Amino acid sequence: MVNRRELDPESGPGAAFGARLRRSRDARGWTQEELGERLGCSGSHVSAVEIGRRSPTRRFATAVDRVFGTGDQFERQSLAVRQTALLEGFPEYLGHEARAAEIRLYEVGVIPGLLQTPEYASALGDSTVKRGVALREQADERVALVAQRQALLVRTPLPLIIVVLDESCLLRPIGDDALMSAQFTRLLEFSEQPNTVVQVAPFSIGVRRPMTLPVTILTMPDRSLMSYAESANRGHLERDSASVLPILTAYHQLQAESLTRPASLGMIRHLRKGTP
């Protein structure tokens, strides 16, 4: 076939999806236009997905499964493609988070995803679209992922979740006053659960602050430790418990320097009163 681009399924999730889509289409002897008619899209859209120029949406992948009779295989594979919009390393971390017995978070500047309201998450997503950092579809996927992660926290047995928020997380306005008020309410409701602890690391800690960058520490059911941290370009998952122990020690020191739980919740209530 003239001008038929070769596909390398090993080059990434998008290429693997596109190669599989082409193989399935070729097996039925359909052109891209013919497949597009069955999917309710154009042949050029099918072509763009096959060569990896366009990521498959969940709706597109679900339609492919319906047309090819493949259950949810394409839909599940498309998830890996869409998650490439996330930092490298984060999708792998999510699998461990969903199984962890204990989750310890330290966040700076923004409320962590596990505690965000849908409106707060959407406001952050809208910002990435306006700044050209993400496409609308990618931002929506991230918002949906926040909800999925929160839903996975409701499991048996419940994981212990300890959250230390830098004061900047509370003082940085996201959206309008009503949005922030609802987010503060969400934090207070979260703190009332029997398996959670919320503390605030105030600016007054100063040089006594043992860590300055966000980090997550997971204790798995077998008591092994993992940590996850992000740089500007990628996430790093550390699975060597011996390497994670110093980070856990620093986290305990941070907790000791932070406000007590009652004082932390008092600060959040005070800030909520300052919003309508």
Backbone torsions as a table, in degrees:
resi	resn	phi	psi	omega
1	MET	NA	132.1	-177.3
2	VAL	-69.7	137.5	175.4
3	ASN	59.3	29.5	177.0
4	ARG	-87.2	113.2	-175.3
5	ARG	-74.0	133.8	176.5
6	GLU	-73.7	141.0	-179.0
7	LEU	-111.4	138.4	176.5
8	ASP	-112.5	96.6	-176.8
9	PRO	-63.6	-13.0	-179.5
10	GLU	-86.3	-6.0	-174.3
11	SER	-81.5	-9.2	177.9
12	GLY	160.2	168.3	-179.1
13	PRO	-58.5	-39.2	-180.0
14	GLY	-65.3	-41.1	178.6
15	ALA	-66.9	-38.0	179.0
16	ALA	-65.0	-41.3	177.8
17	PHE	-63.9	-46.9	-178.6
18	GLY	-62.0	-41.1	179.8
19	ALA	-64.8	-40.2	179.1
20	ARG	-67.2	-39.6	178.1
21	LEU	-61.6	-43.8	-179.9
22	ARG	-65.4	-43.0	-180.0
23	ARG	-60.3	-42.9	-179.5
24	SER	-66.0	-38.9	178.9
25	ARG	-67.6	-45.6	179.5
26	ASP	-61.6	-37.3	-178.5
27	ALA	-61.9	-25.3	179.8
28	ARG	-99.5	-2.8	177.6
29	GLY	71.5	25.2	-178.5
30	TRP	-93.6	146.5	170.6
31	THR	-81.6	170.1	177.6
32	GLN	-63.6	-35.6	178.7
33	GLU	-66.2	-40.7	-179.5
34	GLU	-66.9	-39.6	176.3
35	LEU	-66.7	-40.3	179.4
36	GLY	-59.1	-39.7	179.0
37	GLU	-62.3	-39.1	-179.9
38	ARG	-71.5	-28.5	-178.5
39	LEU	-89.8	-14.6	-177.1
40	GLY	82.6	30.7	177.7
41	CYS	-141.4	-179.4	-178.7
42	SER	-85.5	159.4	175.8
43	GLY	-65.1	-30.9	178.9
44	SER	-67.9	-31.9	176.5
45	HIS	-66.9	-43.2	176.6
46	VAL	-59.2	-43.8	179.6
47	SER	-60.9	-43.0	-178.5
48	ALA	-63.6	-36.9	178.4
49	VAL	-71.0	-41.1	-177.7
50	GLU	-61.6	-38.5	-177.4
51	ILE	-93.1	3.9	175.5
52	GLY	81.8	10.5	179.6
53	ARG	-78.4	-21.8	178.7
54	ARG	-133.6	135.1	-179.5
55	SER	-78.7	143.0	177.8
56	PRO	-73.9	127.5	174.4
57	THR	-75.9	165.3	176.5
58	ARG	-61.4	-39.6	179.6
59	ARG	-62.7	-43.5	179.4
60	PHE	-62.5	-47.3	-177.3
61	ALA	-64.3	-38.1	178.1
62	THR	-64.1	-39.2	177.3
63	ALA	-65.2	-39.1	177.5
64	VAL	-61.7	-44.1	177.4
65	ASP	-59.8	-40.1	-179.9
66	ARG	-65.0	-44.8	-177.2
67	VAL	-68.3	-41.1	-177.6
68	PHE	-89.6	-8.7	-179.3
69	GLY	66.3	41.5	-175.5
70	THR	-106.9	24.9	177.7
71	GLY	66.7	-116.4	177.0
72	ASP	-124.6	23.5	-174.6
73	GLN	-64.3	-46.4	179.4
74	PHE	-68.8	-37.1	179.4
75	GLU	-62.0	-43.5	179.6
76	ARG	-67.4	-38.4	179.2
77	GLN	-68.2	-32.7	-179.6
78	SER	-66.3	-26.0	179.0
79	LEU	-60.7	-41.8	178.6
80	ALA	-62.7	-34.2	178.7
81	VAL	-68.8	-46.0	-177.9
82	ARG	-66.5	-29.7	-179.3
83	GLN	-73.8	-9.5	175.9
84	THR	-66.7	-15.8	175.0
85	ALA	-71.3	-16.3	176.6
86	LEU	-85.2	165.3	178.4
87	LEU	-63.0	143.9	175.4
88	GLU	-56.3	133.6	-179.9
89	GLY	99.3	-26.0	-176.9
90	PHE	-70.2	-43.3	177.3
91	PRO	-57.1	-39.0	178.2
92	GLU	-65.5	-40.2	178.5
93	TYR	-59.8	-40.1	-176.4
94	LEU	-57.5	-37.3	178.8
95	GLY	-62.5	-37.2	178.5
96	HIS	-74.8	-38.1	179.1
97	GLU	-58.5	-38.2	-177.0
98	ALA	-69.5	-12.3	-179.0
99	ARG	-115.3	-7.8	-171.8
100	ALA	-64.2	143.8	175.3
101	ALA	-83.2	-31.1	178.5
102	GLU	-137.5	138.8	178.8
103	ILE	-127.3	120.7	177.4
104	ARG	-115.1	124.2	-177.2
105	LEU	-118.6	141.2	165.9
106	TYR	-131.1	123.5	-176.4
107	GLU	-127.1	149.2	-179.9
108	VAL	-126.9	129.1	169.7
109	GLY	85.8	-21.4	-176.9
110	VAL	-150.4	144.5	176.2
111	ILE	-63.2	131.7	-179.2
112	PRO	-65.3	151.0	-174.8
113	GLY	-53.6	-36.9	-177.5
114	LEU	-64.8	-16.2	-178.4
115	LEU	-115.6	2.2	-175.9
116	GLN	-77.3	144.5	167.9
117	THR	-77.0	160.6	177.0
118	PRO	-58.5	-36.3	-178.8
119	GLU	-68.5	-39.6	178.3
120	TYR	-64.4	-46.0	179.5
121	ALA	-62.3	-39.6	179.7
122	SER	-66.2	-38.6	179.1
123	ALA	-63.1	-40.5	176.7
124	LEU	-64.7	-41.7	178.8
125	GLY	-63.6	-42.8	178.2
126	ASP	-59.3	-37.0	-179.3
127	SER	-64.5	-40.1	-179.5
128	THR	-66.5	-33.6	178.3
129	VAL	-69.2	-44.6	-179.1
130	LYS	-63.6	-33.9	-179.8
131	ARG	-84.8	-1.6	178.3
132	GLY	77.0	13.9	-179.3
133	VAL	-80.2	-28.7	-177.8
134	ALA	-143.9	155.4	172.8
135	LEU	-79.2	160.9	179.6
136	ARG	-56.2	-42.8	-179.2
137	GLU	-63.1	-40.8	179.5
138	GLN	-65.5	-41.5	179.0
139	ALA	-62.9	-41.8	179.5
140	ASP	-64.6	-37.2	178.4
141	GLU	-64.3	-38.5	179.5
142	ARG	-66.5	-39.5	177.5
143	VAL	-63.5	-43.3	178.6
144	ALA	-63.1	-36.1	-179.9
145	LEU	-65.3	-37.0	177.0
146	VAL	-57.7	-45.8	-179.9
147	ALA	-64.7	-39.7	179.9
148	GLN	-64.2	-42.9	-179.6
149	ARG	-64.0	-42.4	179.8
150	GLN	-64.2	-38.8	179.9
151	ALA	-64.2	-33.7	-178.2
152	LEU	-73.4	-11.6	177.1
153	LEU	-74.3	-20.2	180.0
154	VAL	-88.7	85.2	-177.6
155	ARG	-141.8	171.2	-179.1
156	THR	-117.3	123.9	-4.9
157	PRO	-75.6	158.2	178.7
158	LEU	-66.0	137.0	175.4
159	PRO	-75.2	146.4	171.2
160	LEU	-76.8	127.4	-177.9
161	ILE	-123.0	114.8	178.7
162	ILE	-112.5	125.0	-175.7
163	VAL	-123.5	126.0	171.2
164	VAL	-113.3	118.8	-179.4
165	LEU	-103.7	125.4	169.6
166	ASP	-62.5	145.3	-177.4
167	GLU	-55.1	-27.8	179.8
168	SER	-62.4	-27.2	178.0
169	CYS	-61.6	-34.6	-177.0
170	LEU	-85.5	-30.9	-174.7
171	LEU	-89.4	-16.1	179.7
172	ARG	-79.6	114.9	-178.0
173	PRO	-74.8	129.4	174.7
174	ILE	-121.7	116.8	-176.6
175	GLY	74.1	-156.9	-177.4
176	ASP	-91.8	-179.3	-177.5
177	ASP	-61.1	-39.1	-178.9
178	ALA	-63.5	-38.9	179.0
179	LEU	-64.0	-45.1	-179.3
180	MET	-66.9	-36.8	177.8
181	SER	-61.6	-43.4	178.6
182	ALA	-65.5	-35.5	178.7
183	GLN	-68.3	-39.8	176.6
184	PHE	-63.5	-39.3	177.3
185	THR	-62.1	-41.3	177.7
186	ARG	-60.3	-41.6	178.7
187	LEU	-62.5	-42.5	-179.5
188	LEU	-66.1	-41.3	178.6
189	GLU	-65.3	-40.5	178.1
190	PHE	-61.3	-41.2	-176.8
191	SER	-67.3	-19.2	-178.4
192	GLU	-83.2	-9.2	-179.8
193	GLN	-71.6	148.6	-174.1
194	PRO	-69.0	-14.9	-175.6
195	ASN	-111.2	19.8	-176.2
196	THR	-128.4	153.0	172.7
197	VAL	-137.3	130.4	177.4
198	VAL	-123.3	126.5	176.3
199	GLN	-131.3	157.1	178.0
200	VAL	-114.6	130.7	174.4
201	ALA	-94.4	102.7	-174.2
202	PRO	-73.8	158.5	177.6
203	PHE	-58.9	-28.4	-175.9
204	SER	-65.1	-11.2	176.0
205	ILE	-59.4	-35.6	177.3
206	GLY	57.9	-131.0	-175.5
207	VAL	-72.8	-8.6	177.8
208	ARG	-78.7	-7.1	-179.2
209	ARG	-66.8	117.2	-175.0
210	PRO	-78.0	-15.1	176.7
211	MET	-147.3	145.9	-176.2
212	THR	-118.9	-12.8	-178.2
213	LEU	-108.1	148.2	178.7
214	PRO	-59.4	146.2	178.0
215	VAL	-155.0	151.3	173.6
216	THR	-125.7	134.6	178.2
217	ILE	-120.5	126.2	179.5
218	LEU	-109.2	135.7	168.3
219	THR	-108.4	118.0	-175.5
220	MET	-83.6	166.3	-178.8
221	PRO	-54.8	-29.1	178.0
222	ASP	-87.6	10.1	178.4
223	ARG	73.4	7.9	172.3
224	SER	-72.3	156.6	-175.9
225	LEU	-112.6	147.0	172.4
226	MET	-138.6	152.2	173.4
227	SER	-132.3	153.0	179.0
228	TYR	-135.9	130.8	178.0
229	ALA	-142.8	156.4	-176.7
230	GLU	-122.4	142.7	167.9
231	SER	-104.0	-170.0	-178.7
232	ALA	-66.9	-26.6	-171.6
233	ASN	-115.1	-17.2	-177.6
234	ARG	-158.5	164.2	174.5
235	GLY	-104.5	150.3	-179.7
236	HIS	-124.0	122.7	177.5
237	LEU	-104.5	117.9	179.8
238	GLU	-100.8	118.2	-175.9
239	ARG	-105.2	-1.1	179.2
240	ASP	-86.7	111.0	-175.7
241	SER	-57.0	-38.0	-179.5
242	ALA	-62.1	-33.9	179.0
243	SER	-77.1	-24.4	-178.2
244	VAL	-83.3	-25.6	-176.4
245	LEU	-54.9	-44.9	177.5
246	PRO	-61.5	-33.2	178.0
247	ILE	-68.2	-40.4	178.0
248	LEU	-64.3	-39.0	177.4
249	THR	-61.6	-45.3	178.5
250	ALA	-62.8	-34.9	178.9
251	TYR	-65.6	-42.8	177.5
252	HIS	-61.8	-39.1	178.0
253	GLN	-64.6	-38.8	177.9
254	LEU	-62.9	-42.5	177.9
255	GLN	-60.1	-40.7	-178.9
256	ALA	-65.3	-33.3	-179.7
257	GLU	-82.4	-18.3	-176.1
258	SER	-77.9	167.6	176.1
259	LEU	-63.5	151.4	175.7
260	THR	-64.3	165.9	179.3
261	ARG	-58.2	-50.4	179.0
262	PRO	-59.2	-41.5	-179.7
263	ALA	-67.1	-36.8	178.9
264	SER	-63.9	-46.0	179.6
265	LEU	-67.5	-32.1	175.3
266	GLY	-63.0	-39.6	177.7
267	MET	-63.9	-43.0	-179.2
268	ILE	-64.4	-41.9	178.5
269	ARG	-63.3	-40.1	179.7
270	HIS	-63.0	-43.0	179.4
271	LEU	-66.8	-35.2	178.2
272	ARG	-65.1	-36.9	179.2
273	LYS	-64.0	-24.6	-179.8
274	GLY	-80.4	0.5	177.4
275	THR	-118.8	153.9	-178.0
276	PRO	-59.7	NA	NA
